[in-house]
Amino acid sequence: MIRRQVLAWAAAAVTAGIAASATAQTITLHGASQFNDDHAFTKALVRFEELVKKYYGKPVSFVLHKIASLASRRTTSPT
């Protein structure tokens, strides 16, 4: 069930990205996962990236922020 939700969300993101940047050379999709690399959600996003690049036929750029990159960007809140 979660896999279907992820794929539906990803398909909607690609559709929106295609419609929004029809004149652009390369579409860039951004995503983030709060889970580790072994989690199904993160694996689904990576697999989605692979399939889109394989079948879309035009240049597509993905930016996937994983938990490690998000944790290193945290800063302390100002007092």
Backbone torsions as a table, in degrees:
resi	resn	phi	psi	omega
1	MET	NA	-44.3	179.0
2	ILE	-65.3	-37.4	-179.9
3	ARG	-60.9	-41.0	178.0
4	ARG	-63.5	-40.3	179.1
5	GLN	-63.8	-42.4	179.6
6	VAL	-63.9	-45.9	-179.1
7	LEU	-66.5	-37.0	177.2
8	ALA	-66.2	-42.2	177.7
9	TRP	-62.9	-44.6	-178.6
10	ALA	-65.2	-41.3	178.4
11	ALA	-63.8	-39.3	177.2
12	ALA	-64.9	-38.8	179.0
13	ALA	-64.9	-42.3	178.8
14	VAL	-65.6	-43.9	179.3
15	THR	-60.8	-44.3	179.0
16	ALA	-65.7	-40.2	179.0
17	GLY	-65.2	-38.8	178.9
18	ILE	-66.6	-45.0	-179.2
19	ALA	-67.1	-38.9	-175.9
20	ALA	-74.1	-32.1	-175.5
21	SER	-123.4	47.6	-178.5
22	ALA	-63.8	-27.3	-179.1
23	THR	-90.0	-11.8	-177.9
24	ALA	-75.8	152.9	178.4
25	GLN	-71.7	-47.5	-176.8
26	THR	-124.9	132.2	175.7
27	ILE	-87.2	135.8	176.6
28	THR	-117.8	123.8	178.0
29	LEU	-110.6	134.6	-179.9
30	HIS	-112.0	141.4	177.6
31	GLY	-150.8	165.1	178.6
32	ALA	-146.3	149.7	176.9
33	SER	-133.8	129.7	177.8
34	GLN	-86.7	1.3	-176.9
35	PHE	-102.5	167.0	179.2
36	ASN	-76.7	176.4	-175.7
37	ASP	-65.9	-20.9	-178.2
38	ASP	-88.6	-5.3	-177.2
39	HIS	-76.7	147.2	-177.2
40	ALA	-60.6	-36.9	-179.5
41	PHE	-63.7	-46.6	179.6
42	THR	-65.4	-41.9	178.1
43	LYS	-62.0	-39.0	179.8
44	ALA	-65.5	-40.1	178.2
45	LEU	-65.3	-40.7	178.5
46	VAL	-66.2	-42.2	179.1
47	ARG	-65.1	-40.0	177.2
48	PHE	-60.3	-43.1	177.2
49	GLU	-58.0	-46.7	179.8
50	GLU	-60.1	-45.4	-177.4
51	LEU	-68.5	-39.2	178.6
52	VAL	-64.3	-45.0	178.8
53	LYS	-62.4	-34.1	-178.9
54	LYS	-73.2	-42.9	-170.2
55	TYR	-105.3	-15.5	-174.8
56	TYR	-68.9	-38.6	175.5
57	GLY	87.7	-3.0	176.9
58	LYS	-129.9	163.4	-179.7
59	PRO	-64.5	131.7	177.4
60	VAL	-134.7	134.8	179.1
61	SER	-115.7	134.4	179.1
62	PHE	-116.7	138.5	172.1
63	VAL	-123.1	108.6	-178.7
64	LEU	-114.3	113.5	178.4
65	HIS	-90.5	117.2	-179.8
66	LYS	-97.2	171.5	-174.2
67	ILE	-57.4	-37.3	-179.1
68	ALA	-65.1	-42.2	-179.5
69	SER	-72.4	-30.8	178.3
70	LEU	-71.8	-38.6	-178.8
71	ALA	-66.7	-35.5	-179.1
72	SER	-73.7	-16.1	-179.0
73	ARG	-91.7	-8.5	-178.6
74	ARG	-65.9	141.2	176.0
75	THR	-129.1	163.3	177.9
76	THR	-76.6	149.2	-179.1
77	SER	-76.7	144.9	-179.7
78	PRO	-67.1	144.4	-179.3
79	THR	-101.7	NA	NA
